[in-house]
């Protein structure tokens, strides 16, 4: 990832986190068991995934060991979980504003070798945008991501799609017309059907 790409992702981290938080805060209780574009996860499971890794995103930015509950913890069973996620998303985005967060290697899992910090920062942004969209469409809400956030996510996904597919983080690309809106092209590149319905 070039320094310019890293700067673009860094500049869009806060608006991406705010958009994801807004989506999470709007999810009605009756949609918790609804299906999502992620075949193995309903809304509750996807929320727990997003909450868990958003917290890990802050640790990664600070080059600190991960802390908190394990991945199988049900965060949504706790009172005020959506508001706590919104606060965590803000803290994670703030942590990535530190230029030191982008230097060297870091890890979301606590792996000592880690991966380039810019790659991890891109994953954190991508989680907000892609899983934010997943949750929005599953709950019948409008994702409403600002265009600059979508551009930064597009650059990140395009540059990392191949390696992400190797690790199983993205599914096979879904063909989308070249003149389709940027969000649709981003979703197709990430292995999602832009026209998915619950």
Buried (B, 14 or more C-beta within 10 A) or exposed (E): BEEEBBBBBBEBBBBBBBBBBBBBEBBEEEBBEBBBBBEEBBBBBBBBBBBBBBBBBBBBBBBEEBEEEEEEEEBBEEEEBBEBBBEBBBBBBBBBEEEEBBEEBBBBEEEEEBBBBBBBBBBBBBBBBBBBBBBBBBBEBEBEBEEEBBBBBBBBBEBBBEEBBEEEBBBEEBEBEEEEEEBBBBBBBBBBBBEBEE
